[in-house]
């Protein structure tokens, strides 16, 4: 039995996928079905892309602050052996 799945996809990705599937002569539904079958069989997701993803400037700045805090020993909690110890430490702050 066949069914329909509605998935949000970037318009550009959808259009490029349609063009490639037409170029190789395979319906896009077969490509999607094959990808879903592989996902189900392997129970894992492999995401590969040659497109380089970059952090936003805002995130880079936050990361610099976090790294500086770690180096300076600021804003860090100790390791806890129980939730009770963690709660006690938080309440003492």
C-alpha positions as CSV (number, residue, x, y, z in Angstrom):
1,X,0.0,0.0,0.0
2,X,1.3,3.4,-0.9
3,X,0.9,6.6,1.2
4,X,1.7,10.2,0.9
5,X,4.2,12.1,3.1
6,X,4.2,15.9,3.3
7,X,7.7,17.2,4.1
8,X,8.9,20.7,4.2
9,X,11.9,21.1,2.0
10,X,13.8,24.2,0.9
11,X,12.4,25.3,-2.5
12,X,15.9,25.4,-4.0
13,X,16.6,21.8,-2.9
14,X,13.3,20.6,-4.2
15,X,13.8,22.2,-7.6
16,X,17.4,21.0,-7.9
17,X,16.3,17.4,-6.9
18,X,13.6,17.5,-9.5
19,X,16.0,18.5,-12.2
20,X,18.6,15.8,-11.3
21,X,15.9,13.1,-11.1
22,X,14.6,14.1,-14.5
23,X,18.2,14.2,-15.9
24,X,18.9,10.6,-14.7
25,X,15.4,9.5,-15.7
26,X,14.3,8.4,-12.2
27,X,11.1,9.7,-10.5
28,X,11.9,11.8,-7.4
29,X,9.5,9.5,-5.4
30,X,11.9,6.6,-6.1
31,X,14.9,8.6,-4.8
32,X,13.0,9.6,-1.6
33,X,11.7,6.0,-1.1
34,X,15.2,4.6,-1.5
35,X,16.6,7.2,1.0
36,X,13.8,6.3,3.5
37,X,14.4,2.5,3.1
38,X,18.1,3.0,3.7
39,X,17.4,5.1,6.8
40,X,15.0,2.4,8.2
41,X,17.4,-0.5,7.4
42,X,20.6,1.2,8.8
43,X,18.9,3.1,11.6
44,X,21.2,6.0,11.1
45,X,21.5,9.2,9.2
46,X,24.5,10.2,7.1
47,X,24.5,13.8,6.2
48,X,27.1,14.8,3.7
49,X,27.5,18.0,1.9
50,X,30.3,19.8,0.1
51,X,28.6,23.0,1.1
52,X,30.5,24.7,3.9
53,X,28.4,25.7,6.8
54,X,29.6,28.6,9.0
55,X,28.7,29.8,12.4
56,X,26.9,33.1,12.6
57,X,28.9,36.1,13.9
58,X,26.7,36.2,17.0
59,X,27.3,32.5,17.8
60,X,31.1,33.0,17.2
61,X,31.0,35.8,19.8
62,X,29.1,33.8,22.3
63,X,31.6,30.9,21.8
64,X,34.5,33.2,22.4
65,X,32.9,34.4,25.7
66,X,32.3,30.7,26.7
67,X,35.9,29.7,25.9
68,X,37.3,32.7,27.9
69,X,35.1,31.7,30.8
70,X,36.4,28.2,30.7
71,X,40.0,29.3,30.6
72,X,39.4,31.7,33.5
73,X,37.5,29.1,35.5
74,X,34.3,31.3,35.5
75,X,30.7,30.2,35.3
76,X,31.6,26.6,35.8
77,X,29.9,24.1,38.2
78,X,31.7,21.3,39.9
79,X,30.9,17.6,39.1
80,X,28.2,16.1,41.2
81,X,27.6,12.6,42.3
82,X,23.9,13.1,43.0
83,X,21.0,15.4,42.2
84,X,20.8,16.2,45.9
85,X,24.4,17.6,45.8
86,X,23.6,19.6,42.6
87,X,20.5,21.1,44.1
88,X,22.3,22.0,47.3
89,X,25.1,23.7,45.3
90,X,22.5,25.7,43.3
91,X,20.6,26.8,46.4
92,X,23.9,27.9,48.0
93,X,24.5,30.3,45.1
